[in-house]
Amino acid sequence: MFDYSVITPVAAREREFYIVPLSEEDRYVSVEGAAATYEPARLDLLLEILNGYLAMGQKADHYETEHYRYSRQAPKGMLAIAVPRHEDDRST
């Protein structure tokens, strides 16, 4: 399937998303039910965000799709951040 996962901070659920290597997902998300800082993104969002991330290419620092803005300016260990675009931004 994918080599990446998408997680969202519990405190900012579905307002920001981080793309992380699938092998590192357990480092951020608690699978044992403990209080976690991050949780996995919904499957529909995960697929859309990962498709946008893959379209971003290796050399781009920033990228935009119709629904998300991507940046490689993510915390250490994370590959990129994706934030939803506002409706106003889509008209430009």
N, C-alpha and C positions, 0 to 999 in steps of 0.2 A: 504494500500500500504506500504509505508515506514514510519518509525518514524523519519527519518533523511532527511536532504537536503544537497546539495552540492553547494557551492558558490565559485566564483572565483573573485579575485581582478580586478577591472577595469584596473588598471595600469599594471597588469601581467596576462592578460586574457589568460586562457588555459595553463599557465606555472606553476601555483600552484592552488590547490583546497583545500577548507576547508570543513570538514564534521561538520555540526551543527545540533542540535535538530530541527526538523521541526517547533516546537512551537516557536523557537527563530529566524527563518529565517527573519522575518520582522524587527528584531532589526538591521540586517546588510544590507538588501536589501530594497531600497526605492520602494514602490509599487505605489507611487503617481507621479512618474516622476521627482522627485527632483534629484539633482546630488548625486549619490551614490558611495560609495567606493567599494562595492561588487555588483555582479550581479549573478543571478542563472546560473548554468552550463547548457550547452546544454543537452537535454534529453538523447542522446546516451552516453555522457560522464558521466552523473549523474548515470545512471544505471550500467555502468561498474565500476565506482569508489565505489558506494555503495555496490555492490557485493563483491569487494575486501575488503572493510572495514568490512563487515560482516564476511568474511572468516578469518579476522585477529584475531578474538576471543577477549575475554575480558582481558586476562592477558598479551598479547603481547604488547611490547612497539614499536616494528618495524615490518614491514611486507613488502614483495615484491610480486608483480604479474608480469606477462610478460610485462605489460605496465606502471605500477606505483610503486612507493615506498611510503609507509605509515609510519607515525610517530605520536605518541600521543603528541609530543612536539609542541603543537599548542597554539596560544594565548588563554588567559582565556575566558571561555565560549564556546570555540570550542572544538570538540571532537578529531579531528585528522587533519593532513595535508597530502595531496597526491600530489606528484610531478611526472611528466612523467619521465620515464627512457629513457636514450639516446640509440640510436641504438648500440653504442659500448658496452654498459653494457649488452646487451641481449646475446652477444656471449659467456659470461662466465658462 
